[in-house]
Amino acid sequence: MSAISSIAISGMNAATTQLGVAAHNVANAVTPAFRRQQVLQQSQANGGVSTQITRASEPGSNLAADLVQQKVALYSFKANLRTVQVEHEMLGSLIDLKA
């Protein structure tokens, strides 16, 4: 797998984590003393991103932020998926030229 694919797949995994956390927060919004989960992302030296799930320090929900996070995660996933698709198309074109 190339570096481009690895970086894009890392981004897709991060987006999936964000989406899961946002869904978890929405599902538990009315749970007493619920503390929201948050996703911390950090770029990796060799490319890509790592994620860590933490809990908010104060209990309470923020449905607006969770809904925005879901949209951001969706667009991030789609952008990274498109990167993988374009790379595969380009590699296919190169193979066709060499054949």
CORDA-V855610 format. One record per run of one state. SS is the DSSP state (~ for helix, > for strand, _ for the rest). FROM is the first residue (numbers start at 1). TO is the last residue. If there is no record, write none. Layout:
# CORDA-V855610
ss=SS from=FROM to=TO
ss=SS from=FROM to=TO
This chain:
# CORDA-V855610
ss=_ from=1 to=2
ss=~ from=3 to=27
ss=_ from=28 to=34
ss=> from=35 to=35
ss=_ from=36 to=36
ss=> from=37 to=43
ss=_ from=44 to=48
ss=> from=49 to=55
ss=_ from=56 to=59
ss=> from=60 to=60
ss=_ from=61 to=62
ss=~ from=63 to=98
ss=_ from=99 to=99
